[in-house]
Structure formats: C-alpha cells, structure tokens
C-alpha cells in the first residue's frame, strides 16, 4: 500500500484559474461576513469568518503560485 496520493495531473490552467476566482469570491464573502458580525458585536461569528477568510487566503496564494503569478513567493515560506 502506497502512502503517496494517486494524482492524474489532468487539470487545465482554465480550471485552476476558475478555482482561483471562486476562492477569491468566497474569501471576500467571508471578509464581508466578518465586518457584518463586527457591526453586530457577534464575536463567535467574527471568529468563524476570520478563520475561514485566513484559510482561503492560503488557498488563493497557493493557486496564484501554481499559476506562476509574479510577486507570489512560495506559499510555505
């Protein structure tokens, strides 16, 4: 049994760019949700929104790095 995942490497650049766009939209929605929760003094909502926004920042940076966008450093550094 192998420990490494079975990868097909068959994603197109268009699919990766579409995923980047979707992740960016969702990240911005979480930012808006954070601000709405802040206005309502909803601390639990703010924590959830901040956590999800931060996670999507990592996704967005990784996808930009994958696409070779200038100015994007290795997402693990």
N, C-alpha and C positions, 0 to 999 in steps of 0.2 A: 504494500500500500504506500503510495507516494504522499509526501507531505506538501508538495507544491500543487497549486491550483492548475486545472486544465484550462488554458486560455486559447481562444480562437484567433485573436488579433485581427478580427474582421470588421472593426468599427471604422466608419468613414470619417474624414475630417468634418464633414457636414453634420454627422451625428454627434460628434464631440462638441462642435460649436453650438448645436441645438441644446445639448445638455448644459453647456456653459450659460446660455441665455436663460434657460429655465431656472438654473441655480441662482443666477443673479436676480431674477424677478422674485423668487421665493425669499432670498436673503433680504431684499428691500422690503418685502411684506413683513418680515419679522421685525425689521427696524421700525416700521410704522406701528406695528403692534406694541413694541416696547414703548414708544412715545405715547400711545393711547393709554397704556397701563400706567405710565408715569403720571399722566394727567389725572388719572383716577386713583392714584396712590395705591395701585394694586401691585404689591411687592412680589407676590408669587408669580403673577403674570409677567412682570418685568424680568424675573429670573429665568423663566422658561423662554421668553423671547430673546434675551441676551445669549443664553446657552445655544439656542438654535441658530441665531444670527452668526455667532462665532464659529460654529461648526460649518456653516455654509461659506464663511469667508475662506476656510481651509479648502473646501471643495472648489470654489471659484479660482483660488490661487493655483491649485493643482491642475485644473483644466487649462488655465492660461499657460502654465508652464509646459503642459503636454503639447499645446498648440505652438509653442515656441515664441510667445509674445515677448517683445523687447521689454527689458526692465523688470522682468519677473525672475527672481532668483529661485534656487532650489527650494521647494516648499518645506523640506525637512530642516532647513537651516534658518 
